Amino acid sequence: MAVATDDTFDTEVKNRPGLTLVDFWAPWCGPCRMLAPTLEKVQNEMGDKVKIVKVDIQENEKVAQQFNIQNIPFMMLFKDGNPVDQLMGNQPKPKIEKMVTAHL
């Protein structure tokens, strides 16, 4: 999984063609840490269909504010650089895959 910062978010997400799933998280967030292995499985199984990018909101407040991230974990799906869908909380793999597949 890739990591984006305030400085690299446009390159990693907004200027990228195709689907990008952004995981907004923080190191102190227990549910965020529980979600990480699920996202790794999604990335491994879906391969090139979606790129998963993690954004630590504690370190990258600008991006978190830009998308008004209030609660974490929060996943936002981008298609060709534009937000198209979102999920909040520690979601099961099938639900995440269903969201991604709906936008292929």
C-alpha positions in Angstrom: 0.0 0.0 0.0 1.2 3.5 -0.8 1.3 6.3 1.7 0.3 9.9 0.8 1.1 13.1 2.6 -0.2 16.7 2.3 2.6 17.2 -0.3 2.1 14.0 -2.3 -1.7 13.6 -2.2 -2.3 15.2 -5.6 0.3 13.0 -7.2 -0.8 9.8 -5.5 -4.6 10.3 -5.7 -6.0 13.4 -7.5 -3.8 13.2 -10.6 -4.0 9.4 -10.9 -6.3 7.7 -13.5 -8.4 4.7 -12.4 -9.6 3.8 -8.9 -7.8 4.8 -5.7 -9.0 3.9 -2.3 -7.8 6.3 0.4 -7.7 5.0 4.0 -7.7 8.0 6.4 -6.3 6.7 9.7 -4.1 7.5 12.7 -1.6 5.4 14.7 -3.6 5.8 18.0 -6.8 4.5 16.4 -7.5 0.9 17.3 -10.2 0.2 14.6 -7.8 1.7 12.0 -5.1 -0.8 13.0 -7.7 -3.6 12.8 -8.7 -2.4 9.2 -5.1 -2.5 7.9 -4.8 -6.3 7.3 -8.2 -6.3 5.6 -7.0 -3.5 3.2 -3.9 -5.5 2.5 -6.0 -8.5 1.5 -8.2 -6.3 -0.8 -5.0 -4.9 -2.4 -3.6 -8.4 -3.0 -6.8 -9.8 -4.4 -7.9 -6.9 -6.5 -4.4 -6.1 -7.8 -4.2 -3.4 -10.5 -8.0 -2.7 -10.3 -7.5 -0.4 -7.3 -4.6 1.4 -5.7 -4.9 1.7 -1.9 -3.3 4.8 -0.3 -3.0 5.4 3.4 -3.2 9.0 4.8 -2.2 9.5 8.5 -4.5 12.4 9.5 -2.4 13.2 12.5 0.6 14.0 10.3 -1.4 15.4 7.3 -4.0 17.7 8.6 -4.4 19.7 5.3 -5.7 16.6 3.4 -8.0 15.6 6.4 -9.5 19.2 6.5 -9.8 19.3 2.7 -12.2 16.3 2.8 -13.7 17.2 6.2 -12.6 13.9 7.8 -14.2 13.9 11.3 -14.1 10.2 12.2 -11.6 7.4 11.4 -11.1 4.9 10.0 -12.7 6.6 6.9 -12.2 5.2 3.4 -12.9 7.4 0.3 -12.9 5.9 -3.2 -11.6 8.1 -6.0 -12.1 7.5 -9.7 -9.8 9.4 -12.0 -9.0 11.8 -9.1 -12.6 12.5 -8.1 -14.3 11.2 -5.0 -17.1 8.8 -5.9 -17.9 6.7 -2.8 -17.0 6.3 0.9 -17.2 4.0 3.9 -16.8 4.8 7.5 -15.5 2.5 10.2 -13.8 -0.9 10.2 -15.7 -2.6 7.4 -15.5 -6.2 6.3 -13.5 -7.2 3.1 -16.7 -8.1 1.1 -18.2 -4.6 1.7 -15.0 -2.8 0.7 -14.7 -5.0 -2.5 -18.3 -4.4 -3.4 -17.8 -0.6 -3.2 -14.7 -0.8 -5.4 -16.3 -3.2 -7.9 -19.3 -1.0 -8.3 -17.0 1.7 -9.8 -14.9 -0.4 -12.1 
